[in-house]
Structures are given as structure tokens and as C-alpha cells.
Amino acid sequence: MKELSLNILDIAQNSFTAGASLTEILLTEKENRFIIQVKDDGCGMSEETLLKVSNPFYTTRTTRKVGLGIPLFRLAAEQTGGYIEIQSSQKPEDHGTVITGVFFKDHIDFTPLGDIASTVCLLAQGCGNGDMVFRHQTENGEVELDTRALREVLQGLPLSNPDVQLWIKDYVKQQYENIKM
Amino acid sequence: MKTLAELAQIREKMKDKVGIREGVNGIRIVVGMATCGIAAGARPVLNTLVEEVAKEDLSSKATVTQTGCIGICQYEPVVEVFEAGKEKVTYVKVTPDMAKRIVAEHIKGGKIVTEYTIGNYKI
């Protein structure tokens, strides 16, 4: 993956597949740390599955025998001296998964974030009936998109509508412009 | 300046187009967005398809959606076009420029871009 925003797009799909009603994508930048967290209230994973997800030869897909989403995310973090952590629960009262990647921005092998606005609009397209919150906290300010607020305005018009998609992309881009130094 | 008011305008503009609200448009354009697709460059392809459909004002005729791994990872990015009563068309190794042509010629013009289809690739 050439951009971290592509890893984010990939990892968040797992939350949608897990039937999450809310998926939160939280990016936090502080000093030389870049933390990516994807948090959902989907069905969660069993302890047994949890032990296997970082193994590239484990996958839930049926079309082939490799699954590289989490291994590639882990690689991107570890090559900067960082790490990933996954917590998951299948308990009825607090089911869901939290995956956190800690990256070090000053490391030469830090992958740039890339075109995050394209990722955010496609996440809004892909989240189906669930909702998605994207929040990027930087030392200069914050960028946020909450599909619940958009749905209130859209009154039934789907988030996947092409005109809505373009609006989301520009809306996110514009927020990034505003926090640029 | 992008505002929520502008989003409300989009909603009003789409109000009369029944197909959009129901989500039962004629043509479905589906892009494989699993790890294999994303790594091969599916994101800009999907973004381009969305942009072109909006630009050509085809949203009452076609929807653009994502799917998981289609199973032919070596041909990603893969774009499939489904149309009621017609055979599925599978475009392989699609680039943003190819996506533009697919929208203009196939979705808008109704003519399959044969040279981009999987049948045109030697295995």
C-alpha cells in the first residue's frame, strides 16, 4: 500500500462486513506519533480468530487462501518502529472491535497518509446502513465527518449518490485546507 | 465553501428523480474494493467512476457501488457492470482513464468497451 489512507479504507471495510452500526475512524497526531484507530460495534471476533488475524495465511474470504489487510497494516506500523493492537469482544453487551496502529512520523519508512478525502467519501459510500465517523486531530486543528449528521440533511437520499459523494470529498478537503499552516 | 446548506440543495435537486431515492436504477457499476483491489489502484478508479457519473448526470440511470474480493486478484482493479436482462460485463486492470471511457461509451452510450473486458485478455 502506497498510502496509509489506503490501509484505512481497507481496514474499515472489515468493520462494515462485521455489520457495525457505527464505525469510528480516529486519526491522532501528536509530536512524532501518528495513531490510527478503527473502532466498531460489529459482531467482533473470537479469541481464536483474534490470534490468527495478523497471519497472512488466515482469511475469512472464500475466494482465496490469503488475507493481507491486517498484515499490511501491521507492516506499515512496524516498519516505522510502531505496532498495532487489536481488541475484540463478542459479548452481547459490548461487542465490537478496536484496531489501533501507532506510527512514528519521523521514521524514513513512514508511509504518507495520501489522499484521505478520497478514502472518506468512499467509506461513506461503503458503510451501507451503518454510520461512520471520521475524525483527524492534528496539532493545528481537527477535521471531522459524521454520516449521521449528513443523513439528517439528506432525508433518505443515499450517501452513495454521486453528487453527495463529490460534496463529501470537497467538504473534507476544505477542512484540511483550513487547518493547513 | 461546502456547507450543509449546499448538501440540502443536492437533496432538493434529486427529489424528483424517483429511481435515485429507491436505489433501483437500471445499471449497477461494481468495483472490487478488497485488499487486492485497493492495492492495485481501485480507489482512484472508483472515485473517477463516481465523478464521471455525476458529471454526465447519469445518477438516475446508474449506481456505483463497492464489493469485496471478486476472486480474480491478478486482474484488479476489476469493474463489473450489471444491467437487467443483459449479461454481466467484467472490465479488468482498469485505470482512471479507462473508467472515463467506460462511463462515456458503455454507461452513457450503451456500447461495451470490448478491448477492456476480461475476454480480451490472454491468460
Interface residues (C-beta under 8 A of the other chain):
Chain A: M1 L6 L9 D10 Q13 T17 R61 T63 R64 G67 L68 G69 L72 D115 S118 T119 C121 L122 Q125 G126 A149 L150 V153 L154 Q155 G156 L157 P158 S160 N161 P162 D163 V164 Q165 L166 W167 K169 D170 Y171 Q174
Chain B: M1 K2 L4 E6 L7 A8 I10 R11 K13 M14 I20 R21 G23 M33 A34 T35 C36 I38 A39 R43 P44 L46 N47 V50 E51 V53 A54 S59 T63 V64 T65 Q66 G68 C69 I70 G71 C73
